[in-house]
Amino acid sequence: MNTKGITHRVLGSGVGVFFLLAASSWAAQTQSLSGHVLPVTAKSQLVGPVPASRTLNLAIALPLRNQDELRTLLEQLYDPASPHYRRFLTPEQFAEQFGPTKEDYSTIIEFAKSHGFVVTQTHPNRTLLDVSGTVEDIEKAFQVSLKLYQHPTEPRVYHAPDREPSVELAVPILHIHGLDNFSVPRPLSHKREWSGNRNPLQLDGSGPGGAFLASDFRAAYVPGVALTGARIGSPGRI
C-alpha cells in the first residue's frame, strides 16, 4: 500500500479545503455600501477623472449597537410613568452601551492607516472617524472611481463616485461622507444690501442701527422677570 501517496492526497485535500474556507471567510467580510451614487450624475455632463494626487477629507461613519435597546430607552426617557424618565445617560455611558466597540473602532483606524489615509480626528463616542487621503488611495480602499461632473445649476464641477463603495472589512460601515461634493455648505443668513435710494427701516431697538436685542423682547413681553426660574403669578401660570 502506497501510504506516501495517500498522505500527499490527504494533505493536498486539507490544504485545498483550508484555502477554500479562507476564501469564503474573506468573501464574507466584503461589504457593499449604499447611498453614495448620486442620481444626478446620470444627467450631468462627465468632465473627467478626479486627479489621483488630489487629497480629500472623509468621515467614516459606524452604526450604533443595540438599537432595539436604544429605542426602548428613548421611549422610557420621555414616559413619566417609567422609572427611567429623564434619567439621561452621560456621553461616556451612551458610548459604552450603544456606540461601536473599542475593538471595532481600532480596526477601522488600522484599516484607514493600512490604505494610506491619515487619521485627522477621532471621536469619544466612536461613531465617526475623520481621515484624509489621496484620490488614488480612496479609490483603491473603497473600489470606486471618482469622476468630475458639470453641476447642472451652478457654474462649477463636482466630484462623485461612479459606483457604490465596496469594503473588504468585517466591521460594518454605515456611510462614507465626503465621496462627493455636489452639495456644499452655505450660510442660512443673508446680508441685506442698503442703498441710498431705499428708505431704511425705522427700528426702535437698543442694538446697533435700532436692531432689537433679546433684552428688548424680554422688556416688552415679560417685564420685571429676574430670570431665576421661579414661578410668578398664580399656580399653573408662568
VENZIMO-V60682 format. One line per field, one symbol per residue. ss: DSSP state (h for helix, s for strand, l for the rest). psi: psi as a letter, one per 40 degrees, with the letter a starting at -180 (. if undefined). burial: # if it has 16 or more other ideal C-beta (glycine too) atoms within 10 Angstrom, else .. Layout:
ss=???
psi=???
burial=???
This chain:
ss=llhhhhhhhhhhhhhhhhhhhhhhhhhhlsssllllllhhhhhllsssslllllssssssslllllhhhhhhhhhhhlllllllllllllhhhhhhhhlllhhhhhhhhhhhhhlllssssslllllssssssshhhhhhhhlllsssssllllllsssssllllsssllllllsssllllllllllllllllllllllllllllllhhhlllhhhhhhhhlllllllllllllllll
psi=hgddddddddddddddddddddddddddehhhiiedhhddddeihhdaihhdeihihihhhiiiifdddddddddddehdeieehfgiiidddddddeiiiddddddddddddeeeihhdhihdefeihhiiiidddddddefihhihihhdeigiiiiiieiiihhghdhihdihheeifdhihiieihhhhhieehhiigifieiheeihiddddddddgiehefeeiiiaihei.
burial=................................#..###..#..#.....#.....#.###.#.##.......#....................##..###...##..##.##....#.......###########.###.##.#.####.......#####...#.#...#.#.##.###..........................................................
